[in-house]
Amino acid sequence: MSKVAINPFTPIEMWDDTMVTLKEGGEKKTVDAKHYRIRYLVGESEDKRFMDGGTEEITEFSEKTLFLTSSVHRLTGDPFHYDHSRVETVSGKDRIGDRTKELQRHAACDEHKTIEVIFESPGVECCAMTKEEADKKQVPLQYKAGYLLGKNDGLLKLALSRTVVEGGEEYYENVHIIPESTIKQMACLE
C-alpha cells in the first residue's frame, strides 16, 4: 500500500436507541436495538439564545451542533472535498456527549472490526473545472470509515452502519464492496 495524504477529518461513531421488527418462524416480533454509524466530523457550531424566563433575568440557552458526512475525497494537488448535500447534523449537548465517540486512527492493523479505507474511486464527482484541467486529473481518492465485514476474492466489504438487536445479532447497512487492487491505505479505528 502506498503513502497518501492523511484525512484531516475526525471519524465519529454515533448511536441511537431504536426498535426493529424481526421475522422469527413466520411471525413478526419488535425488539430493542442500537443503530451505530460512522461519519466524518466536517464542522461544528454553537448556537446561543437568550430567553425571558418570566423574571427580571434573561436565561442563556446554548446548543451545540455537529456536521457529519459519510465520506471525503481528494484529487491529487487539491484540498479535501465532501458532498455538501449529504451532510448530517446531530444537535444537543446531551445527545452529542452520550451518543457519540471520537475514533482514533492506528496505522498498523490486520482484520480489525472498525477501519478507515482509502481507495481510488472513479465514481466520485468533483468540482467545476476546464477541459484542460480535467484532462490532467487522476482518479480521486475516497476516504470511508466503517465496519469491516470481510475480505475475499480480492474484494473488501465495508458497512457504514450497523444495527445490534437485543440478544447481540448484528445487521449491516450501506455496504460498499471495494476491489482490494484500488486500496491505497487502511487504518484501524478505536
Backbone as CSV, one residue per row, in Angstrom:
resi,resn,N_x,N_y,N_z,CA_x,CA_y,CA_z,C_x,C_y,C_z
1,MET,0.847,-1.179,0.000,0.000,0.000,0.000,0.886,1.234,0.000
2,SER,0.449,2.258,-0.672,1.258,3.455,-0.845,0.913,4.523,0.187
3,LYS,1.801,5.507,0.271,1.614,6.622,1.205,0.657,7.634,0.574
4,VAL,-0.360,8.024,1.315,-1.336,9.007,0.839,-1.536,10.073,1.908
5,ALA,-2.171,11.163,1.522,-2.430,12.262,2.458,-3.347,11.800,3.584
6,ILE,-3.024,12.215,4.792,-3.833,11.865,5.964,-5.122,12.676,5.938
7,ASN,-6.206,12.006,6.166,-7.525,12.633,6.210,-7.588,13.582,7.416
8,PRO,-7.821,14.875,7.203,-7.857,15.814,8.325,-9.156,15.755,9.137
9,PHE,-10.170,15.039,8.632,-11.458,14.973,9.315,-11.488,13.801,10.292
10,THR,-12.011,14.044,11.480,-12.054,13.042,12.547,-13.229,12.091,12.359
11,PRO,-12.971,10.764,12.433,-14.092,9.824,12.381,-14.825,9.782,13.727
12,ILE,-16.145,9.785,13.671,-17.002,9.775,14.861,-17.969,8.600,14.742
13,GLU,-18.086,7.810,15.808,-19.120,6.773,15.836,-20.297,7.323,16.630
14,MET,-21.500,7.173,16.063,-22.723,7.648,16.716,-23.660,6.466,16.887
15,TRP,-24.558,6.563,17.860,-25.549,5.508,18.035,-26.843,6.075,18.576
16,ASP,-27.922,5.372,18.248,-29.264,5.734,18.697,-29.978,4.474,19.142
17,ASP,-30.833,4.609,20.144,-31.709,3.503,20.529,-32.866,3.478,19.549
18,THR,-33.262,2.284,19.147,-34.338,2.148,18.170,-35.097,0.850,18.414
19,MET,-36.131,0.649,17.659,-36.899,-0.606,17.679,-36.872,-1.158,16.258
20,VAL,-36.667,-2.471,16.130,-36.701,-3.105,14.812,-37.663,-4.276,14.844
21,THR,-38.198,-4.595,13.689,-39.113,-5.723,13.572,-38.378,-6.873,12.904
22,LEU,-38.348,-8.012,13.577,-37.707,-9.214,13.053,-38.768,-10.260,12.764
23,LYS,-38.468,-11.099,11.801,-39.381,-12.187,11.473,-38.764,-13.480,11.996
24,GLU,-39.425,-14.113,12.946,-38.952,-15.368,13.528,-40.013,-16.435,13.350
25,GLY,-39.681,-17.458,12.582,-40.607,-18.569,12.391,-41.964,-18.168,11.858
26,GLY,-42.000,-17.218,10.948,-43.264,-16.826,10.347,-44.002,-15.707,11.057
27,GLU,-43.594,-15.362,12.279,-44.276,-14.253,12.962,-43.318,-13.095,13.199
28,LYS,-43.871,-11.884,13.181,-43.077,-10.674,13.364,-42.991,-10.324,14.838
29,LYS,-41.792,-9.866,15.218,-41.538,-9.538,16.618,-40.749,-8.224,16.652
30,THR,-41.178,-7.272,17.482,-40.477,-5.998,17.634,-39.539,-6.084,18.832
31,VAL,-38.259,-5.714,18.596,-37.255,-5.799,19.658,-36.474,-4.489,19.745
32,ASP,-35.868,-4.250,20.918,-34.997,-3.094,21.111,-33.691,-3.327,20.360
33,ALA,-33.089,-2.241,19.896,-31.820,-2.337,19.175,-31.058,-1.027,19.303
34,LYS,-29.776,-1.088,18.971,-28.942,0.108,18.883,-28.468,0.210,17.438
35,HIS,-28.616,1.408,16.863,-28.178,1.654,15.487,-26.898,2.486,15.545
36,TYR,-25.794,1.944,15.013,-24.490,2.602,15.016,-24.140,3.046,13.603
37,ARG,-23.432,4.163,13.491,-22.918,4.591,12.201,-21.647,5.409,12.423
38,ILE,-20.784,5.381,11.415,-19.530,6.124,11.479,-19.561,7.201,10.407
39,ARG,-19.238,8.418,10.813,-19.218,9.557,9.903,-17.983,10.402,10.223
40,TYR,-17.630,11.283,9.283,-16.523,12.216,9.499,-17.069,13.558,9.974
41,LEU,-16.422,14.114,10.989,-16.788,15.427,11.517,-16.226,16.496,10.575
42,VAL,-17.114,17.234,9.907,-16.680,18.257,8.948,-16.987,19.673,9.430
43,GLY,-17.593,19.789,10.612,-17.859,21.111,11.163,-18.659,21.021,12.441
44,GLU,-18.636,22.091,13.201,-19.470,22.175,14.403,-19.791,23.634,14.673
45,SER,-20.909,23.840,15.343,-21.305,25.204,15.685,-21.917,25.212,17.075
46,GLU,-21.916,26.382,17.659,-22.503,26.587,18.982,-23.503,27.729,18.837
47,ASP,-24.773,27.426,19.014,-25.818,28.450,18.946,-26.160,28.893,20.355
48,LYS,-26.203,30.207,20.542,-26.538,30.752,21.852,-27.801,31.583,21.710
49,ARG,-28.782,31.309,22.568,-30.045,32.054,22.548,-30.322,32.565,23.956
50,PHE,-31.096,33.623,24.003,-31.479,34.184,25.287,-32.992,34.113,25.397
51,MET,-33.466,33.663,26.552,-34.909,33.506,26.756,-35.337,34.266,28.003
52,ASP,-36.522,34.831,27.926,-37.114,35.511,29.070,-37.805,34.449,29.902
53,GLY,-37.322,34.253,31.103,-37.877,33.229,31.975,-39.035,33.721,32.827
54,GLY,-39.549,34.907,32.550,-40.672,35.434,33.318,-40.228,36.209,34.541
55,THR,-38.939,36.290,34.764,-38.409,37.078,35.879,-37.634,38.248,35.285
56,GLU,-36.930,38.959,36.121,-36.167,40.103,35.630,-34.870,39.682,34.943
57,GLU,-34.520,38.413,35.045,-33.274,37.947,34.432,-33.553,37.165,33.156
58,ILE,-32.654,37.310,32.212,-32.754,36.568,30.951,-31.898,35.311,31.087
59,THR,-32.456,34.190,30.668,-31.752,32.914,30.745,-31.028,32.649,29.429
60,GLU,-29.776,32.198,29.549,-28.990,31.869,28.362,-29.163,30.387,28.051
61,PHE,-29.385,30.068,26.795,-29.560,28.693,26.345,-28.612,28.475,25.167
62,SER,-27.778,27.441,25.242,-26.872,27.180,24.120,-27.001,25.727,23.675
63,GLU,-26.774,25.526,22.385,-26.880,24.190,21.817,-25.755,23.993,20.815
64,LYS,-25.097,22.850,20.921,-24.005,22.516,20.017,-24.549,21.637,18.893
65,THR,-24.031,21.825,17.681,-24.419,21.013,16.529,-23.163,20.502,15.840
66,LEU,-23.144,19.199,15.517,-22.066,18.600,14.740,-22.552,18.402,13.311
67,PHE,-21.664,18.626,12.354,-21.952,18.396,10.942,-21.082,17.229,10.485
68,LEU,-21.714,16.193,9.927,-21.023,14.938,9.628,-21.320,14.460,8.212
69,THR,-20.353,13.746,7.624,-20.549,13.166,6.297,-19.961,11.762,6.252
70,SER,-20.483,10.936,5.349,-20.081,9.530,5.302,-18.757,9.298,4.588
71,SER,-18.321,10.224,3.743,-17.034,10.035,3.064,-16.473,11.379,2.624
72,VAL,-15.159,11.391,2.451,-14.478,12.552,1.894,-13.624,12.059,0.734
73,HIS,-13.269,12.965,-0.162,-12.433,12.570,-1.291,-11.422,13.661,-1.601
74,ARG,-10.413,13.255,-2.371,-9.341,14.194,-2.682,-8.760,13.883,-4.056
75,LEU,-8.653,14.908,-4.870,-7.939,14.818,-6.139,-6.504,15.249,-5.882
76,THR,-5.547,14.638,-6.542,-4.139,14.975,-6.356,-3.929,16.478,-6.540
77,GLY,-3.275,17.084,-5.564,-2.987,18.512,-5.622,-4.102,19.419,-5.144
78,ASP,-5.273,18.870,-4.882,-6.418,19.662,-4.426,-6.662,19.436,-2.937
79,PRO,-7.423,20.327,-2.304,-7.807,20.079,-0.905,-8.849,18.958,-0.830
80,PHE,-9.137,18.522,0.372,-10.167,17.506,0.590,-11.539,18.104,0.302
81,HIS,-12.454,17.266,-0.209,-13.815,17.681,-0.521,-14.792,16.687,0.093
82,TYR,-16.032,17.104,0.243,-17.116,16.191,0.608,-18.390,16.714,-0.026
83,ASP,-19.354,15.832,-0.169,-20.623,16.177,-0.804,-21.479,16.941,0.209
84,HIS,-21.646,18.239,-0.004,-22.388,19.085,0.939,-23.858,18.692,1.043
85,SER,-24.388,18.068,0.009,-25.801,17.666,0.046,-26.031,16.429,0.916
86,ARG,-24.941,15.764,1.337,-25.084,14.552,2.148,-24.633,14.758,3.598
87,VAL,-24.553,15.997,4.032,-24.130,16.297,5.401,-25.296,16.065,6.359
88,GLU,-25.009,15.343,7.449,-25.993,15.081,8.504,-25.667,15.978,9.689
89,THR,-26.659,16.237,10.530,-26.412,17.022,11.738,-26.855,16.250,12.971
90,VAL,-26.134,16.486,14.058,-26.500,15.970,15.374,-26.445,17.164,16.306
91,SER,-27.537,17.437,17.014,-27.605,18.611,17.882,-27.930,18.224,19.312
92,GLY,-27.490,19.076,20.219,-27.785,18.898,21.635,-26.589,18.351,22.391
93,LYS,-26.193,19.047,23.445,-25.021,18.627,24.221,-25.184,17.229,24.799
94,ASP,-26.382,16.903,25.288,-26.599,15.573,25.864,-26.479,14.495,24.798
95,ARG,-27.116,14.706,23.664,-27.072,13.706,22.596,-25.641,13.524,22.085
96,ILE,-24.920,14.615,21.932,-23.539,14.536,21.458,-22.663,13.865,22.510
97,GLY,-22.810,14.257,23.758,-21.980,13.697,24.822,-22.263,12.240,25.129
98,ASP,-23.534,11.842,25.070,-23.920,10.481,25.446,-23.969,9.505,24.282
99,ARG,-24.011,9.996,23.051,-24.234,9.094,21.913,-23.231,9.258,20.780
100,THR,-22.071,9.817,21.069,-21.014,9.899,20.061,-19.682,9.541,20.706
101,LYS,-18.780,9.055,19.871,-17.443,8.701,20.348,-16.449,9.033,19.244
102,GLU,-15.424,9.806,19.587,-14.374,10.128,18.624,-13.467,8.913,18.475
103,LEU,-13.199,8.518,17.242,-12.365,7.348,16.975,-10.946,7.786,16.632
104,GLN,-9.970,7.020,17.098,-8.563,7.305,16.838,-8.046,6.355,15.763
105,ARG,-7.189,6.866,14.877,-6.589,6.048,13.819,-5.327,5.367,14.337
106,HIS,-5.129,4.104,13.935,-3.915,3.346,14.228,-3.442,2.744,12.917
107,ALA,-2.215,3.065,12.516,-1.724,2.666,11.194,-1.582,1.156,11.027
108,ALA,-0.998,0.486,11.990,-0.744,-0.950,11.848,-1.922,-1.750,12.392
109,CYS,-2.598,-2.462,11.493,-3.697,-3.296,11.950,-3.963,-4.394,10.934
110,ASP,-4.563,-5.452,11.387,-4.922,-6.545,10.498,-6.253,-7.111,10.950
111,GLU,-7.230,-7.089,10.057,-8.555,-7.648,10.331,-9.220,-7.024,11.562
112,HIS,-9.167,-5.729,11.660,-9.816,-5.021,12.760,-11.286,-4.816,12.417
113,LYS,-12.142,-4.712,13.415,-13.590,-4.602,13.187,-14.004,-3.251,12.602
114,THR,-13.369,-2.177,13.044,-13.700,-0.830,12.588,-12.475,-0.251,11.889
115,ILE,-12.642,0.163,10.615,-11.491,0.613,9.832,-11.819,1.859,9.007
116,GLU,-10.747,2.493,8.535,-10.847,3.541,7.528,-10.124,3.015,6.295
117,VAL,-10.750,3.144,5.127,-10.172,2.675,3.871,-9.992,3.872,2.942
118,ILE,-8.807,3.948,2.343,-8.521,4.989,1.362,-8.316,4.268,0.035
119,PHE,-9.142,4.587,-0.945,-9.088,3.840,-2.201,-9.370,4.745,-3.397
120,GLU,-8.902,4.302,-4.566,-9.184,5.017,-5.806,-10.638,4.795,-6.165
121,SER,-11.345,5.878,-6.418,-12.776,5.772,-6.677,-13.174,6.649,-7.861
122,PRO,-13.278,6.060,-9.050,-13.639,6.870,-10.211,-15.068,7.403,-10.157
123,GLY,-15.886,6.877,-9.260,-17.276,7.316,-9.149,-17.466,8.623,-8.416
124,VAL,-16.397,9.187,-7.847,-16.505,10.441,-7.101,-16.641,11.602,-8.072
125,GLU,-17.683,12.395,-7.890,-17.840,13.599,-8.703,-17.097,14.736,-8.031
126,CYS,-16.620,15.650,-8.846,-15.848,16.749,-8.277,-16.437,18.094,-8.666
127,CYS,-15.601,19.041,-8.576,-15.961,20.438,-8.759,-15.851,20.869,-10.227
128,ALA,-16.246,22.099,-10.491,-16.162,22.645,-11.847,-14.709,22.892,-12.229
129,MET,-14.374,22.587,-13.496,-13.017,22.817,-13.991,-13.052,22.902,-15.512
130,THR,-11.964,23.378,-16.068,-11.887,23.453,-17.526,-11.580,22.073,-18.092
131,LYS,-11.741,21.946,-19.394,-11.450,20.682,-20.075,-9.968,20.333,-19.908
132,GLU,-9.095,21.328,-19.993,-7.655,21.106,-19.853,-7.311,20.640,-18.440
133,GLU,-7.931,21.256,-17.427,-7.699,20.839,-16.038,-8.180,19.412,-15.826
134,ALA,-9.341,19.082,-16.363,-9.895,17.735,-16.217,-8.995,16.696,-16.866
135,ASP,-8.401,17.043,-17.998,-7.524,16.118,-18.708,-6.282,15.768,-17.886
136,LYS,-5.843,16.670,-17.015,-4.649,16.448,-16.193,-4.947,15.675,-14.905
137,LYS,-6.210,15.558,-14.524,-6.579,14.928,-13.252,-6.411,13.414,-13.293
138,GLN,-6.203,12.839,-12.101,-6.114,11.390,-11.946,-7.343,10.920,-11.185
139,VAL,-7.439,9.612,-11.002,-8.579,9.056,-10.266,-8.527,9.581,-8.833
140,PRO,-9.625,10.134,-8.315,-9.620,10.666,-6.945,-9.536,9.556,-5.904
141,LEU,-9.014,9.920,-4.750,-9.002,9.006,-3.611,-10.240,9.281,-2.781
142,GLN,-10.871,8.220,-2.326,-12.035,8.350,-1.453,-11.671,7.759,-0.096
143,TYR,-12.114,8.419,0.963,-11.857,8.003,2.340,-13.195,7.608,2.949
144,LYS,-13.299,6.359,3.411,-14.530,5.879,4.049,-14.156,5.161,5.337
145,ALA,-14.957,5.362,6.372,-14.762,4.668,7.644,-16.010,3.847,7.921
146,GLY,-15.799,2.631,8.425,-16.954,1.784,8.695,-16.574,0.478,9.349
147,TYR,-17.464,-0.484,9.214,-17.320,-1.787,9.860,-16.884,-2.814,8.822
148,LEU,-15.731,-3.443,9.052,-15.197,-4.436,8.129,-16.033,-5.705,8.206
149,LEU,-16.587,-6.108,7.065,-17.399,-7.322,7.010,-16.589,-8.514,6.524
150,GLY,-15.496,-8.254,5.830,-14.654,-9.347,5.363,-13.889,-8.975,4.115
151,LYS,-12.899,-9.830,3.807,-12.103,-9.687,2.595,-12.007,-11.068,1.963
152,ASN,-12.416,-11.184,0.698,-12.206,-12.421,-0.046,-12.359,-12.146,-1.533
153,ASP,-11.797,-13.026,-2.340,-11.852,-12.904,-3.802,-11.388,-11.531,-4.289
154,GLY,-10.415,-10.930,-3.586,-9.892,-9.633,-3.991,-10.813,-8.461,-3.710
155,LEU,-11.825,-8.681,-2.860,-12.789,-7.633,-2.532,-12.862,-7.409,-1.032
156,LEU,-12.978,-6.152,-0.640,-13.175,-5.788,0.764,-14.612,-5.302,0.906
157,LYS,-15.302,-5.796,1.947,-16.686,-5.377,2.197,-16.708,-4.501,3.438
158,LEU,-17.272,-3.297,3.295,-17.296,-2.303,4.363,-18.713,-1.765,4.513
159,ALA,-19.241,-1.798,5.735,-20.574,-1.247,6.016,-20.414,0.070,6.762
160,LEU,-21.210,1.068,6.389,-21.133,2.368,7.050,-22.010,2.442,8.288
161,SER,-22.924,1.479,8.444,-23.759,1.459,9.647,-24.130,0.024,9.998
162,ARG,-24.474,-0.167,11.268,-24.876,-1.494,11.741,-25.934,-1.333,12.818
163,THR,-26.773,-2.351,12.937,-27.800,-2.376,13.967,-27.594,-3.634,14.788
164,VAL,-27.506,-3.458,16.104,-27.336,-4.587,17.020,-28.648,-4.758,17.770
165,VAL,-29.285,-5.916,17.580,-30.565,-6.171,18.237,-30.333,-6.825,19.588
166,GLU,-31.361,-6.765,20.409,-31.363,-7.405,21.710,-30.983,-8.875,21.494
167,GLY,-29.998,-9.364,22.216,-29.511,-10.721,22.011,-28.182,-10.742,21.271
168,GLY,-27.769,-9.585,20.703,-26.445,-9.474,20.106,-26.339,-9.687,18.606
169,GLU,-27.402,-10.080,17.931,-27.322,-10.284,16.488,-27.142,-8.938,15.784
170,GLU,-26.272,-8.912,14.755,-25.949,-7.670,14.058,-26.424,-7.706,12.610
171,TYR,-26.921,-6.562,12.134,-27.331,-6.376,10.745,-26.595,-5.155,10.213
172,TYR,-26.123,-5.227,8.972,-25.312,-4.153,8.395,-26.028,-3.479,7.236
173,GLU,-25.810,-2.161,7.120,-26.413,-1.367,6.055,-25.347,-0.518,5.377
174,ASN,-25.713,0.059,4.238,-24.803,0.905,3.459,-23.491,0.174,3.179
175,VAL,-23.597,-1.037,2.628,-22.428,-1.884,2.375,-21.753,-1.466,1.067
176,HIS,-20.438,-1.293,1.138,-19.625,-0.957,-0.032,-18.693,-2.124,-0.314
177,ILE,-18.612,-2.526,-1.576,-17.713,-3.599,-1.989,-16.600,-2.940,-2.795
178,ILE,-15.377,-3.003,-2.250,-14.245,-2.260,-2.796,-13.195,-3.247,-3.294
179,PRO,-12.781,-3.171,-4.564,-11.700,-4.037,-5.048,-10.408,-3.731,-4.285
180,GLU,-9.757,-4.766,-3.757,-8.530,-4.561,-2.978,-7.433,-3.910,-3.812
181,SER,-7.454,-4.102,-5.129,-6.430,-3.512,-6.001,-6.503,-1.983,-6.021
182,THR,-7.644,-1.404,-5.633,-7.793,0.060,-5.619,-7.432,0.672,-4.266
183,ILE,-7.247,-0.170,-3.249,-6.979,0.333,-1.891,-5.543,0.822,-1.785
184,LYS,-5.397,2.063,-1.352,-4.081,2.676,-1.180,-3.590,2.570,0.260
185,GLN,-4.522,2.605,1.212,-4.130,2.564,2.620,-5.332,2.210,3.477
186,MET,-5.053,1.595,4.637,-6.099,1.283,5.615,-5.587,1.663,6.996
187,ALA,-6.506,1.967,7.885,-6.159,2.261,9.277,-7.234,1.670,10.173
188,CYS,-6.814,1.214,11.347,-7.772,0.740,12.346,-8.339,1.949,13.073
189,LEU,-9.575,1.841,13.504,-10.213,2.904,14.280,-10.645,2.335,15.623
190,GLU,-10.281,3.015,16.685,-10.686,2.594,18.036,-11.155,3.793,18.822
